[in-house]
């Protein structure tokens, strides 16, 4: 088997998959009410997600007054199937 060219990339992907699995556990419980999540497991999930998923409330976008930040976006409407 060939050696991995970028081991860091592999670790990043593994971390994203693990974070998505934790999110799936929380979503399943929140949306369907299936299974109980013990407080210790809930706290562990919270800690792991804080380490792997950025907290968007802590992100600040700012710019210089002479050259302000401009946000440009677009969207596409698609018919529902």
N, C-alpha and C positions, 0 to 999 in steps of 0.2 A: 504494500500500500504506500502511496506517495505521502510525504510529510506535509503537514499543514503549512501553508505559506504565512498565515497570520493567526497565531494562537489567540491574540487579544480579541480578534473578531469573533472567534468561536466562543470565547468566554462571555462576550457581550450578548450574543444570541442566546446562550444558555440562561443567562440572567433574565433576559426578556421573557423567555418561555416560562421560567419559574414564577416571575411576577404575574404573568397572565394567568397561570394556574391558581395563584392566590386570589386574584381578582374574580376568577370564575367561581371559587368557593363562596366568596362574599355575595356575588350576584345571585347565585342559585339560592342561597339562604334568604336574601332580601326579596327576591321576586316570587319564589314559590313557597317559602317557609319550611322547606324540607330540612330536616335534621337540626339538631341543636349544636351551636358552636360554643364550647366551654370558654369561660372568660380568659383562661390562660392561652388557649389557642388563638382567640381573637386578638389578644395583646401581641402575641408572637407574629401574627399576620401583619398587624399595624406596624410593628418595628421593621419587619423585612420590607414592607412596601415603602416605608420612609427612606430606606437605604437604596432602593432600586428605582423608584418612580419619582420624578421631580415634583416638588410641591409648587403648583402653579401660582398659588397666592403669594409666594415669596419672590416672584419674578417681576422686575421693574424695567420698563422700557422708557428711556428718556433720551432726549436729544439736545443739541445746542440751540439756543434761541436764534442765532443767525442762520442755522441750517436745520430746521425742525425735521422730525421723523415723519414720513408720509407712509401710511399704510394703504396698500392697494390690494384689492381682492376681487374675486369674481366667483360666480356660481353658475351652475348649469341645471336647468330644470329637466327632469326626466320623467316620463310617464310611469305611474305605478302599474305593476303587472298583476 
